[in-house]
Protein backbone atom coordinates (compact mmCIF):
# COMPACT_ATOMS: atom_id res chain seq x y z
CA UNK A 1 0.00 0.00 0.00
CA UNK A 2 1.42 3.32 -1.07
CA UNK A 3 1.42 6.07 1.48
CA UNK A 4 -0.05 9.30 0.28
CA UNK A 5 1.81 12.33 1.54
CA UNK A 6 -0.27 14.61 3.67
CA UNK A 7 -0.02 18.34 3.66
CA UNK A 8 2.14 19.23 6.63
CA UNK A 9 0.82 21.90 8.96
CA UNK A 10 2.50 25.27 8.77
CA UNK A 11 5.34 25.55 11.25
CA UNK A 12 4.94 28.14 14.02
CA UNK A 13 8.07 29.96 12.87
CA UNK A 14 6.61 30.22 9.36
CA UNK A 15 3.41 31.72 10.75
CA UNK A 16 5.44 34.17 12.85
CA UNK A 17 7.54 35.15 9.85
CA UNK A 18 4.44 35.79 7.77
CA UNK A 19 2.89 37.84 10.57
CA UNK A 20 6.03 39.94 10.96
CA UNK A 21 6.21 40.51 7.22
CA UNK A 22 2.62 41.78 7.25
CA UNK A 23 3.34 43.97 10.27
CA UNK A 24 6.36 45.45 8.50
CA UNK A 25 4.25 46.41 5.49
CA UNK A 26 1.60 48.04 7.66
CA UNK A 27 3.53 49.41 10.63
CA UNK A 28 6.99 50.31 9.33
CA UNK A 29 5.83 53.53 7.56
CA UNK A 30 4.25 54.74 10.81
CA UNK A 31 7.29 53.75 12.86
CA UNK A 32 9.73 55.40 10.47
CA UNK A 33 7.58 58.54 10.36
CA UNK A 34 7.60 58.79 14.17
CA UNK A 35 11.32 58.03 14.34
CA UNK A 36 12.09 60.63 11.68
CA UNK A 37 10.56 63.32 13.88
CA UNK A 38 12.53 61.98 16.82
CA UNK A 39 15.89 61.44 15.12
CA UNK A 40 15.73 63.75 12.10
CA UNK A 41 17.55 61.26 9.86
CA UNK A 42 15.95 58.81 7.45
CA UNK A 43 18.79 56.29 7.58
CA UNK A 44 18.77 56.17 11.38
CA UNK A 45 14.97 55.90 11.47
CA UNK A 46 15.04 52.94 9.08
CA UNK A 47 17.79 51.26 11.11
CA UNK A 48 15.92 51.65 14.42
CA UNK A 49 12.71 50.30 12.86
CA UNK A 50 14.62 47.26 11.61
CA UNK A 51 16.20 46.78 15.05
CA UNK A 52 12.74 46.78 16.64
CA UNK A 53 11.61 44.00 14.29
CA UNK A 54 14.83 42.07 14.98
CA UNK A 55 14.00 42.28 18.69
CA UNK A 56 10.57 40.80 17.92
CA UNK A 57 12.16 37.95 15.96
CA UNK A 58 14.36 37.17 18.96
CA UNK A 59 11.78 37.57 21.76
CA UNK A 60 8.39 36.54 20.40
CA UNK A 61 9.21 32.84 19.79
CA UNK A 62 10.07 32.48 23.52
CA UNK A 63 7.72 35.03 25.11
CA UNK A 64 4.81 34.72 22.72
CA UNK A 65 3.30 37.34 20.43
CA UNK A 66 2.03 40.29 22.51
CA UNK A 67 -1.66 41.17 22.55
CA UNK A 68 -0.91 44.38 20.66
CA UNK A 69 2.09 43.65 18.38
CA UNK A 70 2.04 47.10 16.76
CA UNK A 71 2.20 48.86 20.14
CA UNK A 72 5.03 46.55 21.25
CA UNK A 73 7.05 47.36 18.13
CA UNK A 74 6.38 51.08 18.44
CA UNK A 75 7.39 51.15 22.12
CA UNK A 76 10.54 49.13 21.44
CA UNK A 77 11.51 51.45 18.59
CA UNK A 78 10.89 54.48 20.79
CA UNK A 79 13.19 53.20 23.56
CA UNK A 80 15.87 52.25 21.03
CA UNK A 81 15.67 55.76 19.61
CA UNK A 82 15.86 57.37 23.06
CA UNK A 83 18.92 55.25 23.83
CA UNK A 84 20.54 56.38 20.60
CA UNK A 85 19.77 60.04 21.39
CA UNK A 86 21.33 59.64 24.82
CA UNK A 87 24.46 58.07 23.38
CA UNK A 88 24.61 60.80 20.76
CA UNK A 89 24.25 63.47 23.45
CA UNK A 90 27.02 61.83 25.49
CA UNK A 91 29.28 61.95 22.48
CA UNK A 92 28.34 65.57 21.90
CA UNK A 93 29.29 66.39 25.49
CA UNK A 94 32.86 65.42 24.74
CA UNK A 95 33.00 68.20 22.21
CA UNK A 96 31.11 70.83 24.21
CA UNK A 97 33.68 73.56 23.62
CA UNK A 98 33.23 73.18 19.88
CA UNK A 99 29.47 72.83 20.05
CA UNK A 100 28.83 76.09 21.91
CA UNK A 101 29.96 78.02 18.87
CA UNK A 102 27.27 76.41 16.71
CA UNK A 103 23.58 77.41 16.44
CA UNK A 104 21.49 75.71 19.11
CA UNK A 105 19.29 72.81 18.00
CA UNK A 106 16.36 71.89 20.26
CA UNK A 107 15.82 68.17 20.70
CA UNK A 108 12.22 66.97 21.09
CA UNK A 109 11.14 66.00 24.60
CA UNK A 110 9.82 62.53 25.40
CA UNK A 111 6.30 63.98 25.72
CA UNK A 112 6.55 65.41 22.22
CA UNK A 113 7.83 62.07 20.97
CA UNK A 114 4.96 60.12 22.52
CA UNK A 115 2.14 62.57 21.84
CA UNK A 116 3.17 63.79 18.36
CA UNK A 117 0.62 63.90 15.55
CA UNK A 118 0.99 60.65 13.60
CA UNK A 119 -0.97 62.02 10.63
CA UNK A 120 1.47 64.89 10.28
CA UNK A 121 4.38 62.48 10.70
CA UNK A 122 3.13 60.28 7.86
CA UNK A 123 2.45 63.28 5.68
CA UNK A 124 5.93 64.59 6.44
CA UNK A 125 7.42 61.24 5.41
CA UNK A 126 5.48 61.32 2.14
CA UNK A 127 6.63 64.87 1.40
CA UNK A 128 10.24 63.89 2.11
CA UNK A 129 10.11 60.76 -0.09
CA UNK A 130 8.62 62.82 -2.94
CA UNK A 131 10.90 65.84 -2.51
CA UNK A 132 11.45 67.76 -5.78
CA UNK A 133 15.25 67.57 -5.47
CA UNK A 134 15.07 63.80 -6.04
CA UNK A 135 14.91 62.18 -9.46
CA UNK A 136 11.54 60.67 -10.48
CA UNK A 137 13.00 57.16 -10.16
CA UNK A 138 14.38 58.03 -6.73
CA UNK A 139 11.04 59.41 -5.55
CA UNK A 140 9.16 56.32 -6.67
CA UNK A 141 11.66 53.92 -5.10
CA UNK A 142 11.81 55.85 -1.81
CA UNK A 143 8.02 56.11 -1.63
CA UNK A 144 7.42 52.41 -2.22
CA UNK A 145 10.11 51.44 0.28
CA UNK A 146 9.42 53.80 3.16
CA UNK A 147 5.77 54.80 2.74
CA UNK A 148 4.43 51.47 1.43
CA UNK A 149 6.83 49.29 3.45
CA UNK A 150 8.11 47.27 0.47
CA UNK A 151 11.51 45.65 0.61
CA UNK A 152 14.18 46.71 -1.86
CA UNK A 153 13.67 43.39 -3.65
CA UNK A 154 9.92 44.03 -3.90
CA UNK A 155 10.50 47.52 -5.32
CA UNK A 156 12.91 46.09 -7.89
CA UNK A 157 10.41 43.39 -8.82
CA UNK A 158 7.66 45.98 -9.16
CA UNK A 159 9.61 47.97 -11.74
CA UNK A 160 11.31 44.96 -13.39
CA UNK A 161 14.67 46.47 -12.43
CA UNK A 162 17.71 44.67 -10.97
CA UNK A 163 17.78 44.83 -7.18
CA UNK A 164 21.27 46.43 -7.04
CA UNK A 165 20.04 49.23 -9.33
CA UNK A 166 17.08 49.99 -7.07
CA UNK A 167 19.28 49.75 -3.97
CA UNK A 168 21.61 52.35 -5.47
CA UNK A 169 18.67 54.63 -6.28
CA UNK A 170 17.53 54.46 -2.67
CA UNK A 171 21.03 55.08 -1.32
CA UNK A 172 21.54 58.04 -3.67
CA UNK A 173 18.15 59.49 -2.74
CA UNK A 174 18.92 59.28 0.99
CA UNK A 175 22.35 60.84 0.44
CA UNK A 176 20.79 63.65 -1.59
CA UNK A 177 18.31 64.40 1.18
CA UNK A 178 21.06 64.35 3.80
CA UNK A 179 23.43 66.50 1.74
CA UNK A 180 20.69 69.07 1.08
CA UNK A 181 19.78 68.98 4.79
CA UNK A 182 16.13 68.41 3.95
CA UNK A 183 14.25 68.66 7.23
CA UNK A 184 11.54 66.28 8.30
CA UNK A 185 8.63 68.66 8.51
CA UNK A 186 5.45 69.70 6.77
CA UNK A 187 6.10 72.32 4.12
CA UNK A 188 4.72 75.79 4.89
CA UNK A 189 1.26 76.54 3.53
CA UNK A 190 2.78 78.69 0.78
CA UNK A 191 4.67 75.67 -0.59
CA UNK A 192 2.29 72.85 0.27
CA UNK A 193 0.12 72.97 -2.87
CA UNK A 194 3.13 72.68 -5.18
CA UNK A 195 4.66 69.93 -3.06
CA UNK A 196 1.35 68.03 -3.05
CA UNK A 197 1.47 68.13 -6.86
CA UNK A 198 4.80 66.27 -6.71
CA UNK A 199 3.36 63.68 -4.31
CA UNK A 200 0.31 63.09 -6.51
CA UNK A 201 2.55 62.80 -9.55
CA UNK A 202 4.59 60.01 -7.93
CA UNK A 203 1.44 58.13 -6.90
CA UNK A 204 -0.08 58.38 -10.37
CA UNK A 205 3.18 57.32 -12.04
CA UNK A 206 3.17 54.19 -9.89
CA UNK A 207 -0.47 53.55 -10.80
CA UNK A 208 0.12 54.08 -14.52
CA UNK A 209 3.07 51.71 -14.54
CA UNK A 210 0.72 49.08 -13.13
CA UNK A 211 -2.23 49.98 -15.35
CA UNK A 212 -0.17 49.86 -18.54
CA UNK A 213 3.31 48.43 -17.99
CA UNK A 214 6.01 50.05 -20.11
CA UNK A 215 8.00 46.82 -20.44
CA UNK A 216 7.98 43.12 -19.66
CA UNK A 217 5.70 40.21 -20.40
CA UNK A 218 2.51 41.56 -18.80
CA UNK A 219 0.30 44.43 -19.89
CA UNK A 220 -1.05 45.01 -16.37
CA UNK A 221 0.78 45.00 -13.02
CA UNK A 222 -2.07 44.83 -10.51
CA UNK A 223 0.37 44.85 -7.56
CA UNK A 224 1.54 48.36 -8.49
CA UNK A 225 -2.05 49.54 -8.94
CA UNK A 226 -2.84 48.23 -5.45
CA UNK A 227 0.13 50.07 -3.91
CA UNK A 228 -0.84 53.31 -5.67
CA UNK A 229 -4.40 52.97 -4.40
CA UNK A 230 -3.10 52.43 -0.87
CA UNK A 231 -0.94 55.54 -1.17
CA UNK A 232 -3.83 57.54 -2.60
CA UNK A 233 -6.13 56.54 0.24
CA UNK A 234 -3.46 57.38 2.78
CA UNK A 235 -2.88 60.80 1.24
CA UNK A 236 -6.64 61.47 1.01
CA UNK A 237 -7.06 60.56 4.68
CA UNK A 238 -4.25 62.94 5.61
CA UNK A 239 -5.58 65.80 3.43
CA UNK A 240 -9.37 65.24 3.50
CA UNK A 241 -10.27 68.67 2.05
CA UNK A 242 -7.83 68.60 -0.86
CA UNK A 243 -10.04 68.15 -3.91
CA UNK A 244 -7.21 67.26 -6.29
CA UNK A 245 -6.07 64.43 -4.02
CA UNK A 246 -9.67 63.21 -3.89
CA UNK A 247 -9.76 63.56 -7.68
CA UNK A 248 -6.64 61.41 -8.03
CA UNK A 249 -8.09 58.77 -5.72
CA UNK A 250 -11.43 58.75 -7.57
CA UNK A 251 -9.62 58.48 -10.90
CA UNK A 252 -7.52 55.52 -9.76
CA UNK A 253 -10.51 53.75 -8.19
CA UNK A 254 -12.60 54.10 -11.34
CA UNK A 255 -9.76 52.96 -13.58
CA UNK A 256 -8.85 50.07 -11.27
CA UNK A 257 -12.47 48.91 -11.40
CA UNK A 258 -11.80 47.78 -14.98
CA UNK A 259 -8.61 45.79 -14.34
CA UNK A 260 -10.23 42.35 -14.33
CA UNK A 261 -11.92 43.04 -17.66
CA UNK A 262 -8.88 44.49 -19.45
CA UNK A 263 -7.22 41.16 -20.26
CA UNK A 264 -8.43 37.96 -21.86
CA UNK A 265 -7.74 34.33 -20.88
CA UNK A 266 -4.21 34.43 -22.33
CA UNK A 267 -3.32 37.87 -21.03
CA UNK A 268 -4.14 39.62 -24.28
CA UNK A 269 -5.52 43.17 -24.04
CA UNK A 270 -9.29 43.61 -24.09
CA UNK A 271 -9.91 47.23 -24.95
CA UNK A 272 -12.58 49.42 -23.44
CA UNK A 273 -15.39 49.05 -25.95
CA UNK A 274 -14.97 45.26 -26.04
CA UNK A 275 -14.89 44.74 -22.27
CA UNK A 276 -17.47 42.71 -20.39
CA UNK A 277 -18.72 45.43 -18.07
CA UNK A 278 -20.29 42.92 -15.72
CA UNK A 279 -16.69 42.14 -14.69
CA UNK A 280 -16.06 45.71 -13.58
CA UNK A 281 -15.63 46.05 -9.82
CA UNK A 282 -18.80 47.74 -8.60
CA UNK A 283 -17.38 48.47 -5.13
CA UNK A 284 -14.48 50.44 -6.61
CA UNK A 285 -16.92 52.27 -8.88
CA UNK A 286 -19.08 53.20 -5.88
CA UNK A 287 -16.03 54.47 -4.02
CA UNK A 288 -14.86 56.49 -7.00
CA UNK A 289 -18.27 58.07 -7.58
CA UNK A 290 -18.58 58.83 -3.85
CA UNK A 291 -15.28 60.70 -3.98
CA UNK A 292 -16.51 62.68 -6.98
CA UNK A 293 -19.57 63.64 -4.93
CA UNK A 294 -17.24 64.83 -2.15
CA UNK A 295 -15.28 66.92 -4.66
CA UNK A 296 -18.50 68.54 -5.89
CA UNK A 297 -19.56 69.36 -2.33
CA UNK A 298 -16.15 70.94 -1.73
CA UNK A 299 -16.40 72.94 -4.95
CA UNK A 300 -13.24 71.56 -6.53
CA UNK A 301 -14.46 70.12 -9.83
CA UNK A 302 -12.13 72.06 -12.14
CA UNK A 303 -8.76 70.55 -11.14
CA UNK A 304 -6.84 68.33 -13.54
CA UNK A 305 -7.35 65.11 -11.56
CA UNK A 306 -10.97 65.96 -10.78
CA UNK A 307 -11.67 66.47 -14.51
CA UNK A 308 -10.03 63.14 -15.38
CA UNK A 309 -12.07 61.45 -12.66
CA UNK A 310 -15.23 62.99 -14.18
CA UNK A 311 -14.23 61.48 -17.54
CA UNK A 312 -13.73 58.07 -15.94
CA UNK A 313 -17.13 58.44 -14.27
CA UNK A 314 -18.79 58.82 -17.69
CA UNK A 315 -17.60 55.31 -18.52
CA UNK A 316 -18.42 53.89 -15.10
CA UNK A 317 -22.01 55.09 -15.36
CA UNK A 318 -22.49 53.52 -18.82
CA UNK A 319 -23.63 49.94 -18.43
CA UNK A 320 -23.13 49.34 -22.16
CA UNK A 321 -20.56 50.95 -24.44
CA UNK A 322 -23.14 52.45 -26.79
CA UNK A 323 -24.53 54.56 -23.92
CA UNK A 324 -21.24 56.41 -23.40
CA UNK A 325 -21.66 60.17 -23.56
CA UNK A 326 -18.70 60.93 -25.82
CA UNK A 327 -19.73 64.52 -26.36
CA UNK A 328 -19.53 65.17 -22.61
CA UNK A 329 -16.18 63.39 -22.46
CA UNK A 330 -14.92 65.58 -25.30
CA UNK A 331 -16.07 68.71 -23.48
CA UNK A 332 -14.29 67.56 -20.32
CA UNK A 333 -11.09 66.98 -22.30
CA UNK A 334 -11.44 70.46 -23.81
CA UNK A 335 -11.47 71.81 -20.25
CA UNK A 336 -8.52 69.64 -19.24
CA UNK A 337 -6.53 70.88 -22.25
CA UNK A 338 -7.12 74.47 -21.14
CA UNK A 339 -6.04 74.09 -17.50
CA UNK A 340 -3.35 71.43 -17.98
CA UNK A 341 -2.16 71.57 -21.60
CA UNK A 342 0.18 68.85 -22.80
CA UNK A 343 0.66 66.75 -25.96
CA UNK A 344 -0.62 63.65 -24.14
CA UNK A 345 -3.82 65.45 -23.13
CA UNK A 346 -4.22 66.51 -26.78
CA UNK A 347 -3.83 62.90 -27.85
CA UNK A 348 -6.56 61.86 -25.44
CA UNK A 349 -8.71 64.74 -26.65
CA UNK A 350 -8.24 63.49 -30.20
CA UNK A 351 -9.44 60.02 -29.19
CA UNK A 352 -12.57 61.39 -27.53
CA UNK A 353 -13.29 63.77 -30.41
CA UNK A 354 -13.06 60.88 -32.88
CA UNK A 355 -15.56 58.88 -30.84
CA UNK A 356 -17.96 61.81 -30.64
CA UNK A 357 -17.62 63.36 -34.10
CA UNK A 358 -15.87 60.83 -36.32
CA UNK A 359 -12.28 59.75 -37.08
CA UNK A 360 -11.51 62.69 -39.37
CA UNK A 361 -12.23 65.14 -36.54
CA UNK A 362 -9.92 63.15 -34.30
CA UNK A 363 -7.15 63.01 -36.90
CA UNK A 364 -7.23 66.80 -37.19
CA UNK A 365 -6.06 66.90 -33.55
CA UNK A 366 -3.78 63.86 -33.57
CA UNK A 367 -1.71 64.21 -36.75
CA UNK A 368 -0.12 67.60 -35.85
CA UNK A 369 1.30 65.94 -32.71
CA UNK A 370 3.86 64.15 -34.90
CA UNK A 371 5.62 67.53 -35.19
CA UNK A 372 5.98 67.83 -31.40
CA UNK A 373 9.55 66.73 -30.49
CA UNK A 374 8.59 65.10 -27.20
CA UNK A 375 6.03 62.86 -28.92
CA UNK A 376 8.28 61.36 -31.59
CA UNK A 377 9.28 58.44 -29.37
CA UNK A 378 5.86 57.99 -27.78
CA UNK A 379 4.56 54.74 -29.21
CA UNK A 380 0.92 55.45 -28.47
CA UNK A 381 0.85 58.35 -30.93
CA UNK A 382 1.24 56.12 -34.03
CA UNK A 383 -1.05 53.57 -32.34
CA UNK A 384 -3.84 56.15 -32.03
CA UNK A 385 -3.19 57.49 -35.53
CA UNK A 386 -3.33 53.95 -36.87
CA UNK A 387 -6.67 53.34 -35.19
CA UNK A 388 -8.23 56.52 -36.56
CA UNK A 389 -6.81 55.99 -40.05
CA UNK A 390 -8.20 52.44 -40.03
CA UNK A 391 -11.62 53.75 -39.06
CA UNK A 392 -11.47 56.38 -41.80
CA UNK A 393 -10.67 53.71 -44.41
CA UNK A 394 -6.96 54.37 -45.00
CA UNK A 395 -5.87 50.85 -44.09
CA UNK A 396 -2.42 50.99 -45.68
CA UNK A 397 -1.40 54.10 -43.74
CA UNK A 398 -2.94 52.60 -40.61
CA UNK A 399 -0.85 49.46 -41.06
CA UNK A 400 2.36 51.51 -41.28
CA UNK A 401 1.50 53.37 -38.09
CA UNK A 402 0.74 50.16 -36.18
CA UNK A 403 4.07 48.67 -37.27
CA UNK A 404 5.82 51.85 -36.14
CA UNK A 405 4.10 51.61 -32.76
CA UNK A 406 5.13 47.94 -32.47
CA UNK A 407 8.77 48.86 -33.10
CA UNK A 408 8.68 51.53 -30.39
CA UNK A 409 7.01 49.77 -27.45
CA UNK A 410 9.02 47.78 -24.89
CA UNK A 411 6.01 45.78 -23.69
CA UNK A 412 5.80 42.36 -25.34
CA UNK A 413 2.02 42.02 -25.08
CA UNK A 414 1.54 45.46 -26.57
CA UNK A 415 3.97 44.71 -29.39
CA UNK A 416 1.99 41.59 -30.30
CA UNK A 417 -1.24 43.60 -30.26
CA UNK A 418 0.20 46.23 -32.60
CA UNK A 419 1.45 43.56 -35.01
CA UNK A 420 -2.01 41.96 -35.00
CA UNK A 421 -3.63 45.32 -35.71
CA UNK A 422 -1.19 45.87 -38.59
CA UNK A 423 -2.04 42.45 -40.04
CA UNK A 424 -5.76 43.18 -39.77
CA UNK A 425 -5.25 46.48 -41.61
CA UNK A 426 -3.30 44.72 -44.36
CA UNK A 427 -6.15 42.26 -44.82
CA UNK A 428 -8.70 45.06 -44.97
CA UNK A 429 -6.58 46.97 -47.47
CA UNK A 430 -6.59 43.93 -49.73
CA UNK A 431 -10.34 43.37 -49.53
CA UNK A 432 -11.43 47.01 -49.66
CA UNK A 433 -8.90 48.55 -52.04
CA UNK A 434 -11.58 49.12 -54.66
CA UNK A 435 -14.26 50.23 -52.22
CA UNK A 436 -12.62 53.42 -50.94
CA UNK A 437 -13.28 54.59 -47.42
CA UNK A 438 -15.23 52.65 -44.85
CA UNK A 439 -18.95 53.42 -45.01
CA UNK A 440 -22.16 52.39 -43.31
CA UNK A 441 -23.38 52.84 -39.80
CA UNK A 442 -22.99 49.20 -38.79
CA UNK A 443 -19.43 49.08 -40.04
CA UNK A 444 -18.48 52.33 -38.37
CA UNK A 445 -19.84 51.02 -35.07
CA UNK A 446 -17.82 47.84 -35.46
CA UNK A 447 -14.55 49.70 -36.05
CA UNK A 448 -15.26 51.96 -33.11
CA UNK A 449 -15.43 48.90 -30.89
CA UNK A 450 -11.77 48.16 -31.61
CA UNK A 451 -10.93 50.83 -29.03
CA UNK A 452 -7.52 52.07 -27.97
CA UNK A 453 -4.86 51.17 -25.47
CA UNK A 454 -4.69 53.47 -22.44
CA UNK A 455 -2.64 56.61 -22.85
CA UNK A 456 -0.86 57.27 -19.54
CA UNK A 457 -3.83 55.68 -17.80
CA UNK A 458 -6.33 57.55 -19.97
CA UNK A 459 -9.86 57.17 -18.63
CA UNK A 460 -11.05 56.43 -22.16
CA UNK A 461 -9.66 52.89 -21.91
C-alpha positions, 0 to 999 in steps of 0.5 A, a space after each residue: 500500500 502506497 502512502 499518500 503524503 499529507 499536507 504538513 501543517 504550517 510551522 509556528 516559525 513560518 506563521 510568525 515570519 508571515 505575521 512579521 512581514 505583514 506587520 512590517 508592510 503596515 507598521 513600518 511607515 508609521 514607525 519610520 515617520 515617528 522616528 524621523 521626527 525623533 531622530 531627524 535622519 531617514 537612515 537612522 529611522 530605518 535602522 531603528 525600525 529594523 532593530 525593533 523588528 529584529 527584537 521581535 524575531 528574537 523575543 516573540 518565539 520564547 515570550 509569545 506574540 504580545 496582545 498588541 504587536 504594533 504597540 510593542 514594536 512602536 514602544 521598542 523602537 521608541 526606547 531604542 531611539 531614546 537610547 541612541 539620542 542619549 548616546 549621541 548626546 554623550 558623544 556631543 558632550 565630549 565636544 562641548 567647547 566646539 558645540 557652543 559656537 554652533 547654532 542651538 538645535 532643540 531636541 524633542 522631549 519625550 512627551 513630544 515624541 509620545 504625543 506627536 501627531 501621527 498624521 502629520 508624521 506620515 504626511 511629512 514622510 510622504 513629502 520627504 520621499 517625494 521631494 522635488 530635489 530627487 529624481 523621479 526614479 528616486 522618488 518612486 523607489 523611496 516612496 514604495 520602500 518607506 511609505 508602502 513598506 516594500 523591501 528593496 527586492 519588492 520595489 525592484 520586482 515591481 519595476 522589473 529592475 535589478 535589485 542592485 540598481 534599485 538599492 543604489 537609487 535608494 542610497 543616492 536618494 537618501 544621500 541627496 536628502 542628507 546633503 541638502 539637509 532636507 528637514 523632516 517637517 510639513 512644508 509651509 502653507 505657501 509651498 504645500 500645494 506645489 509639493 502636493 502636486 509632486 506627491 500626486 505625480 509620484 502616486 499616479 506614475 506608480 499607478 500608470 506603470 501598473 495599469 499599462 506596464 512600459 516593459 515586460 511580459 505583462 500588460 497590467 501590473 495589478 500589484 503596483 495599482 494596489 500600492 498606488 491605491 493604498 498611497 492615494 487613500 493614505 494621502 486622502 485621509 491625511 488631506 481630506 479637504 484637498 479636492 485634487 487628491 480626492 480627484 486622483 483617488 477617484 480616478 484611480 478607483 474608477 480605472 482600477 475597477 476595470 482591471 479584471 476586464 482588461 485582459 483575456 484568458 491568455 493575457 491579451 488586451 481587451 480594450 474598453 469598448 470590447 470589455 465585459 462590463 459585468 466584470 467591472 468592480 462595482 465596489 471600486 466604482 461606488 467608491 470612485 463616484 462617492 469621492 466625486 460627490 465629495 469633490 463637488 460638495 467641496 467645490 473643486 471640480 475644475 482641477 486636472 485630476 478631478 476632470 479626469 475622474 469625471 471622464 472616468 465616471 462617464 464610462 463607469 455610469 455607462 452599463 453598455 458601451 453604446 450609452 457612453 456620452 462621448 460629447 460630454 467626455 470631449 467637453 471635459 477633455 477640452 477643459 482639461 486641455 485648457 487648464 493642464 495643456 500637454 501633448 498627451 492630453 491633446 492625444 486623449 482629446 483626439 481620441 474622444 473627439 473621434 468617438 464623438 464626431 468621427 475619425 476625421 475630426 480626431 485626426 485633425 487633432 492627432 496628426 499635428 502631434 507628430 511635429 511635437 519633439 517630445 512625442 516622436 518616441 511615444 509609441 501610443 501616438 502612431 497607435 492612435 493614428 493607426 486606429 483613426 486611419 483604419 476607421 477612416 478607411 486608409 488601411 495601408 497608412 494605418 498598417 504603417 503606423 501600427 508597425 511603427 508603434 510595435 517597433 517603439 514599445 518595450 512591452 511584449 504584449 503590446 507589441 503583439 497587439 500592434 502587429 495583429 492590428 497591422 495584419 488586420 489592416 493589411 487584410 482590410 486593405 486587400 479586400 477594400 482597395 476598390 471600395 474606398 473609405 469605410 462606409 455604413 453605420 454598422 461598419 463604423 460602429 464595429 470599427 469603433 469597438 476596436 478601441 484604444 490602449 490606455 494613454 498614460 492611464 487615460 480614462 477612455 480605456 
